[in-house]
Each structure stands twice: as C-alpha cells, then as structure tokens.
Amino acid sequence: MALHHKTRVPFSEAVKITKLDPNTYKCFLNEAYCVGEVPNGGYAASCMLAAASTHLTSRGQPDTLTAHFEFPNRTSAGPAVISVEEVRIGQQLSRLHLTLWQGDLLPQTPWISPSLSHRTVLAYSTHTDLRSFTGISLPTGYESTDAAALPPLPDFEALKASGRDDTWEEPKIPKPVTMLMRSLQNWHFYLPQKEPFSPGVLDMWIRQASGEPITQAALAYVVDSFPYNLHTFLASPELRQLLQSQSDPEGETKETRAKRKDLEERDEQRATLWFPTVVMDLEAKSALPEEGVEWLAVRVTSKQIKDGKFDLDILVRDLEGELVALSHHVAMIVSVERNTKKRGPSSKAVL
C-alpha cells in the first residue's frame, strides 16, 4: 500500500481534462489527492466539473451553479472516463448528468466496458456564466446575524512565515495521519488557537500548499477538505473540555480519568478511520476573480454525529465576507480497511 506523498502536484495539473469525443472526457485521478487509496471525493468531483465546464464553454456557460454528487463506488488513483449527458441546454442555465467511470477502460469508443467498468461517482449539475448573472438582489435577515460575520482576520504574512499569529495556528499533523491522508498536504489549514469562536463550529482560513491561487474550479475540492482534527471542534463544549483535559490530567476525578483515557484511545485511532462521503451538494453563490484568490474563510458545522454517520454544512467566504459557496455532506465513519482493501479482478484500467 503506497502511503507516502512524494511529489506535490498543483491542482491545475491534477484536474486536467482531455476530450475523447463530443460527450466523453478522460482525466487521471492523482495519488497526491488521495486519502489512503481513495482520491478525495471533492477532488474527483472537481475533475467531473472540469469536464462539464469544458463541455459548455463554447455555449458561454463555464461556471457551476449547483451540483449534486453521489458516490456509489470508491474511486482509485489512475485513469477515469467522464461521460456527459445533456439533460437540458438553456440560454441561461444548462443541466448535465455526469458519470465518472473506472475499471476496464477501453482505448477507443465506447471507452468503457459496459458490463465491467464501474460508475464510481454520479452527478447532476447546473451551469451558467456567473459573471453575467443578473436579477433582483436584496439583503436578508441572516446577513445581520453573528453567524454571517467573518471570523477575525489573521496576520496573513505571519501565518505564511511561521504558521501562527495571536489568534490562529496551523496544527501539526501526526505522522500516521500524514501518511494516510495525503490529500491534506495540498492545503494549509489555520485554526483557532484556543476555543472555537462558537460552540461546535470550526472556523478556518485556508490556502493551497502549492502556492497556486484558489479558483472557481477548485470549489468542490475546497468544500471536501478538512483538517484531521475537525471532530474536536465540532464536539459539544462538554466533550471538548474532556478532550482538552488530555494534556492537563491533574486534579481530575476517577470517572473523568476513565473518560479521558477512552478519548485518548479514540484519538489515537483517528488514523484507522475513514470518513467517506455518501452525498455532497455544492452551490456557488458568487464568482471568484478569474485569477483566483490566495485565501478563503471556511466555516464547518455538524448537527449530529451518530451511529457511524454524520452531516456537515460548509460555508465559504472571501476576505470581504462575500459568500462564495455553500455545501452540505452526508458522510460515514468506517474502518480504513474499507479504503485500502484490494478490489476484485475486474478493476484494471486500460485507457
């Protein structure tokens, strides 16, 4: 099992698309974007949306407005074919059905082996030109709430120089987690040094580790990229207090000590767990500059983590607080062995 991340691959290179015929495209899912043996779901989704954008650019609709992704089979690093079905082509909005295929790919049309190739990701997407979108605008009550406010602005130069300032810091990733979650090495995540600004809420500032700007094409990857210790911020205040007591066990009761020991063991097991996405929805709220941006603010919340499944709501904003994207996930918590086990004999890639 190849777990070591050897070379950093820029996102723009990792999502390159080649047109095979009028409705079929190919890409190569890069191992630098994997969690264990499986490419990050948002990264695979970005490759599909890159094909959709290429497909509709000639019609003047290169931007994704909304997308819904289902992950019926796990993907793998290597070649993939993306088929595009035009559900409805309109003057302002066009809708596509996208399928990402892997396994037993063919070097010529029909490009896949219908009885052997796997549908690994399915999507419905709506496309437009966000920069020419016009219509009524009016403020909502949400905009005056605390939840709509940006978290404190960092000293960005300090974060880039040392990984921290007075409020934010980049957490050190334990080596076992680093080896497993190679996709995380494509990002710098800067998290609150102390308590979450709101209970059960993770606010963070992110930038690409490659130094590339974050473009509209990367939003699906943005909303599916999280620091390894995400769960400690989403935890209830009571549970978070227990987690923090791991580093200061003096004066705790026998009952608290037992709970802390249990939490320590669970934290050590983080590298043995895989959080596969079952469903992911993405909505673009505004267009980033064509040249991209260096920094984005991301807020993550979860309403319930129970019985090995959980939800995530993600809000993405720029430096001015402008909404860039919203996303909702349904995900599972399973053993990493589900990620790394070998596939059946019909999983070879040929294309």
C-alpha positions in Angstrom: 0.0 0.0 0.0 1.7 3.2 -1.2 1.1 5.8 1.5 4.0 8.2 1.2 3.3 11.5 -0.5 6.4 12.1 -2.8 5.5 14.9 -5.1 3.2 17.9 -4.7 1.0 18.2 -7.8 -0.6 21.6 -8.5 -4.4 21.4 -8.6 -4.5 22.9 -12.1 -2.4 19.9 -13.3 -4.4 17.4 -11.3 -7.7 18.3 -12.9 -6.6 18.4 -16.5 -9.2 17.0 -18.9 -8.8 15.5 -22.4 -11.8 15.4 -24.8 -12.3 11.9 -26.3 -15.5 12.6 -28.3 -18.3 15.1 -28.1 -19.7 13.7 -24.9 -16.8 11.9 -23.3 -13.7 13.1 -21.5 -10.8 11.5 -19.7 -8.8 12.5 -16.6 -6.2 11.0 -14.3 -7.0 10.9 -10.6 -3.7 11.7 -9.0 -2.5 9.8 -5.9 -1.3 13.0 -4.3 -5.0 13.8 -3.8 -5.8 10.5 -2.0 -7.0 9.6 1.4 -5.4 6.2 1.8 -6.0 4.5 -1.6 -9.1 6.6 -2.5 -9.0 10.0 -4.1 -10.7 12.8 -2.1 -14.3 13.0 -3.2 -14.3 16.7 -3.7 -11.2 16.4 -5.9 -12.9 13.7 -8.1 -16.0 16.0 -8.2 -13.7 18.8 -9.4 -12.5 16.7 -12.3 -16.1 16.0 -13.3 -16.9 19.7 -13.1 -13.8 20.5 -15.2 -15.2 18.2 -17.9 -18.6 19.9 -17.6 -17.0 23.3 -17.9 -15.1 22.3 -21.0 -18.3 20.8 -22.5 -20.2 24.1 -22.0 -17.6 26.7 -22.5 -18.5 27.1 -26.2 -22.0 27.9 -25.1 -20.8 30.6 -22.7 -21.7 28.6 -19.5 -18.4 27.6 -18.0 -19.4 28.0 -14.3 -21.0 25.5 -12.0 -24.1 27.0 -10.2 -25.2 23.8 -8.4 -24.0 20.2 -8.3 -25.2 17.1 -6.5 -22.8 14.2 -6.2 -23.4 10.5 -5.2 -20.5 8.1 -4.5 -21.8 4.6 -5.2 -18.3 3.1 -5.5 -14.9 4.1 -4.3 -12.6 5.7 -6.8 -8.9 4.9 -7.2 -5.9 6.7 -8.4 -5.5 6.3 -12.1 -7.3 7.0 -15.4 -11.0 7.7 -15.5 -13.6 8.4 -18.1 -16.3 11.1 -17.6 -19.4 10.8 -19.7 -21.7 13.9 -20.1 -25.4 13.6 -20.9 -27.1 16.9 -21.8 -30.3 16.8 -19.7 -31.4 20.3 -20.8 -29.4 23.0 -22.6 -30.9 26.5 -22.0 -30.0 30.1 -22.7 -29.1 31.0 -19.1 -28.9 27.6 -17.4 -27.9 24.2 -18.7 -28.2 20.9 -16.8 -26.0 17.9 -17.2 -25.8 14.3 -15.9 -22.2 13.3 -15.3 -20.8 9.9 -14.7 -17.2 9.1 -13.7 -16.2 5.6 -14.8 -13.2 3.5 -13.8 -12.0 -0.1 -14.4 -11.7 -1.9 -17.7 -11.5 1.3 -19.7 -11.0 0.9 -23.5 -8.6 2.9 -25.8 -11.4 3.6 -28.3 -15.1 4.2 -28.3 -17.2 3.4 -26.3 -14.2 4.0 -23.9 -15.8 1.8 -21.2 -16.7 -1.8 -20.8 -20.5 -1.6 -20.1 -20.6 -4.9 -18.1 -17.3 -4.4 -16.3 -16.5 -0.7 -15.8 -17.7 0.9 -12.5 -19.8 4.0 -12.1 -17.8 5.5 -9.2 -19.3 9.0 -9.0 -22.7 10.2 -10.3 -23.7 13.9 -10.6 -26.3 16.3 -11.7 -25.0 19.8 -12.3 -26.4 23.1 -13.4 -24.1 25.5 -15.3 -24.2 29.2 -16.2 -22.0 32.3 -16.6 -21.9 33.6 -13.0 -20.3 36.9 -14.1 -23.2 37.8 -16.4 -25.9 36.5 -14.0 -28.4 39.4 -13.3 -31.6 39.9 -11.4 -33.1 41.2 -8.1 -30.8 41.5 -5.1 -31.9 42.3 -1.5 -30.4 41.8 1.9 -31.7 39.0 4.2 -32.0 38.9 7.9 -29.2 36.3 8.0 -26.7 39.0 7.0 -27.2 40.8 10.3 -26.6 37.7 12.5 -23.4 36.7 14.2 -23.2 33.6 12.0 -22.8 35.8 8.9 -19.8 37.7 10.3 -16.3 36.8 9.2 -14.0 35.3 11.9 -11.1 37.5 13.0 -8.8 38.4 10.1 -5.4 36.8 10.6 -1.9 38.4 10.2 -1.6 36.6 6.8 2.1 37.2 6.5 2.8 35.8 10.0 0.8 32.7 9.1 2.8 32.1 6.0 6.1 32.8 7.8 5.6 30.8 11.0 2.2 29.1 10.8 0.7 31.2 13.6 -0.3 34.6 14.8 -2.0 35.8 18.0 -5.3 34.0 17.1 -4.7 31.4 14.5 -2.3 28.5 14.1 -1.6 25.6 11.7 -1.9 22.3 13.7 0.9 19.7 13.4 -0.4 16.6 11.7 0.6 13.3 13.5 2.8 11.2 11.2 0.3 8.2 10.9 -2.4 10.7 9.7 0.0 12.4 7.3 0.9 9.1 5.7 -2.7 8.2 5.3 -4.3 11.5 4.3 -2.0 12.7 1.5 -4.8 14.9 0.2 -4.5 17.1 3.3 -0.9 18.0 2.4 -2.3 20.1 -0.5 -3.7 22.6 2.0 -2.6 24.9 4.8 -5.4 25.0 7.4 -5.2 27.7 10.1 -7.5 27.1 13.1 -8.3 29.0 16.3 -5.5 28.6 18.8 -7.9 28.2 21.7 -11.7 27.7 21.9 -14.0 27.7 18.8 -15.5 31.2 18.3 -18.9 29.5 18.6 -19.6 26.1 20.2 -19.4 23.2 17.8 -18.2 25.4 14.9 -14.9 25.2 13.1 -13.8 28.5 11.5 -10.6 28.3 9.5 -8.6 30.1 6.9 -7.1 28.1 4.1 -4.7 28.5 1.2 -3.1 26.0 -1.2 0.2 24.5 -0.2 1.4 24.6 -3.8 1.1 28.4 -3.8 -1.4 28.4 -6.5 -4.4 30.7 -6.1 -7.8 29.1 -5.4 -10.0 29.3 -8.4 -13.7 28.6 -9.1 -12.7 25.3 -10.5 -11.4 24.2 -7.0 -14.6 24.9 -5.0 -15.7 21.2 -4.9 -12.3 20.3 -3.5 -12.4 23.2 -1.1 -15.7 22.1 0.5 -14.4 18.5 0.9 -11.1 19.3 2.6 -10.9 19.4 6.3 -8.1 19.3 9.0 -7.5 15.9 10.6 -8.8 17.2 14.0 -12.1 18.5 12.6 -14.0 16.4 15.1 -12.5 18.2 18.2 -14.1 21.5 17.0 -17.4 20.0 16.2 -17.7 18.3 19.6 -20.0 19.7 22.3 -18.4 22.0 24.8 -18.5 19.3 27.4 -16.8 16.7 25.2 -14.3 19.3 24.0 -13.4 20.0 27.7 -12.7 16.3 28.2 -10.5 16.3 25.1 -8.5 19.3 26.3 -8.0 17.6 29.7 -5.8 15.0 28.0 -2.9 17.5 28.3 -3.7 18.5 31.9 -4.9 15.5 33.9 -4.1 16.8 37.3 -7.0 17.0 39.8 -9.4 15.0 37.6 -11.8 12.5 39.2 -11.6 8.8 38.7 -14.7 9.0 36.4 -13.2 11.8 34.4 -9.8 10.0 34.1 -11.6 6.9 32.7 -13.4 9.1 30.2 -10.2 10.9 29.2 -8.4 7.6 28.7 -11.2 6.4 26.5 -11.0 9.6 24.4 -7.2 9.3 24.2 -7.6 5.9 22.7 -10.2 7.1 20.3 -7.9 10.0 19.2 -5.1 7.5 18.5 -7.5 5.5 16.4 -8.1 8.5 14.1 -5.6 7.1 11.5 -7.5 3.9 11.5 -10.8 5.6 10.4 -12.1 6.7 7.0 -14.8 9.3 6.5 -16.2 8.5 3.0 -18.7 10.9 1.5 -22.0 9.4 0.6 -23.7 12.6 -0.8 -22.3 16.0 -1.5 -24.2 19.1 -2.6 -22.5 22.3 -3.8 -23.9 25.7 -4.6 -21.8 28.6 -6.0 -23.0 31.9 -4.6 -20.6 34.2 -6.4 -17.7 34.1 -8.8 -14.2 34.3 -7.6 -11.8 36.5 -9.7 -10.7 34.7 -12.8 -7.1 34.8 -11.5 -8.3 33.2 -8.2 -7.6 34.2 -4.6 -4.9 33.2 -2.1 -7.1 32.9 1.0 -10.7 31.7 1.8 -12.5 31.6 5.1 -14.4 28.3 5.7 -16.9 27.6 8.4 -18.0 24.0 9.2 -20.8 22.7 11.4 -22.4 19.4 12.1 -25.9 18.8 13.6 -25.3 15.2 14.6 -22.6 12.6 14.7 -24.2 9.3 15.5 -24.1 5.6 14.7 -21.2 5.9 12.3 -22.7 8.7 10.1 -22.7 12.5 10.2 -23.7 15.6 8.4 -21.6 18.6 7.5 -22.6 22.1 6.5 -19.9 24.2 4.9 -19.9 28.0 4.2 -17.1 29.5 2.2 -16.3 33.3 2.1 -13.7 35.6 0.7 -11.7 38.3 2.5 -14.5 40.8 2.3 -17.0 38.3 3.7 -18.7 37.7 0.4 -20.4 34.3 0.2 -18.5 32.2 -2.3 -20.1 28.7 -1.9 -22.4 26.6 0.3 -22.2 22.8 0.7 -23.9 20.0 2.5 -22.5 16.5 3.1 -23.7 13.2 4.3 -20.7 11.0 5.3 -19.9 7.8 7.2 -17.2 6.8 9.7 -15.8 3.4 8.8 -12.6 1.4 9.3 -9.7 2.4 7.0 -9.6 -1.2 5.9 -12.7 -0.4 3.7 -10.5 2.1 2.0 -7.4 0.1 1.4 -8.7 -3.4 0.7 -7.9 -4.7 -2.8 -10.6 -4.6 -5.4 -11.9 -7.5 -7.5 -10.2 -8.8 -10.7 -12.3 -6.5 -13.0 -10.8 -3.3 -11.7 -7.9 -2.9 -14.2 -7.6 0.4 -16.1 -6.5 0.3 -19.7 -7.3 3.7 -21.3 
